[in-house]
Amino acid sequence: MRILFDHQAFSNQKYGGISRYFANLHYGLNAAANVESKLGLVFTHNAYIYKKSLPAGGLLEPIIKKQSRRNKYNKWYCRHLLKQGDYDVFHPTYYNPYFLNAVKKPFVITVHDMIHELYLHYFAAQDPLTAGYKAQVINKADHIIAISECTKRDLQKFYAVPDEKITVIYHGFKMSDNLHPAAGFETNDKYLLFVGDRGGYKNFELFIKAVTPLLLKYNLLLICSGGGNFTSAENDLFNDLDISDRVQQKSASDAELAALYGQAEAFIYPSLYEGFGLPVLEAFSNNCPVIMSNTSSLPEVGGEATQYFDPLSQQSIATAIDAVISNKTLQSELRTKGKQRLSLFDFDNTLKQTINVYKQVMR
């Protein structure tokens, strides 16, 4: 069985959950019996793709610095592979429909979330997903993988996709992803950890207002990893709340992020919506207590291993965080339950279920 993945996630991300998901599938498939996986990729800066895996041009990668150029050449290469037809199932890694006129064999799409449909007001009108790209690919796909029951329900709500066309396959956590924490991120300060983008549905502003009294009460820092530098509006908010000296932004590699999880008092996830919530598993793997929203897919992932709050209630957020950081026994219980919960999301199960989907569409 020959699987072809396209370039999109790897052209657009250096780090990120989507590209890591597809990189893990690619290497897992090639390690499985009677399966071969190929990447439609010539140039990439993605951290999860080994240089020796590139079909061509790896040495020229530094020359292609602009993302637009990488996209151009990678898209051309993917269309070339599609026309050659040397594959059994095509699995595009995102929703650009450039391939629809070239693909001649079954294709499977993974739907990670329905954020654009549910929170349209947070996205620009010219965003290609709001312009119907996603709908085109979903409607044409031979089968859809949804990464949670929540995503499946929302997918069916907006696109009326029949049950038999969707398979729910949770993200799997590879133990190799549990990297040895990097040196240099050690700190004597106690802190809470926020990971990822901060805009829109990530609910960062309400979270900041909720956590401010606790930063002062317990003499804590808040470290935000990823998401880019703080905006002027965010810095103004910190000034207004008198916490500018208690909030830090760090750009971290995966190993550095593991160190941040491992030393944090807790990881806070106040998002209004997530299709799965991979950072929850990252926190579990690094013995970090998780305090998060009780919405969308997050209870599916967290089970009884996290402390929940209503992300629309400032008081609920503050109460949940206070309950954990003031109680060492509860922190220890959450760490233990998190490790136990992590075992339910074994990558081998994800791989086996994905192979079964490929077999199904081949039939």
Secondary structure, 3 states (H helix, E strand, C coil): CEEEECCHHHHHCCCCHHHHHHHHHHHHHHHCCCCEEEECCCCCCCCCCCHHHCCCCHHHHHHCCCHHHHHHHHHHHHHHHHHHCCCCEEECCCCCHHHCCCCCCCEEEEECCCHHHHCHHHCCCCCCCCCCHHHHHHHHCCEEEECCHHHHHHHHHHHCCCHHHEEECCCCECHHHCCCCCCCCCCCCCEEEEECCCCHHHCHHHHHHHHHHHHHHCCCEEEEECCCCCCHHHHHHHHHHCCHHHEEEECCCHHHHHHHHHHCCEEEECCCCCCCCHHHHHHHHCCCCEEEECCCCHHHHHCCCCEEECCCCHHHHHHHHHHHHCCHHHHHHHHHHHHHHHHHHEHHHHHHHHHHHHHHHHC
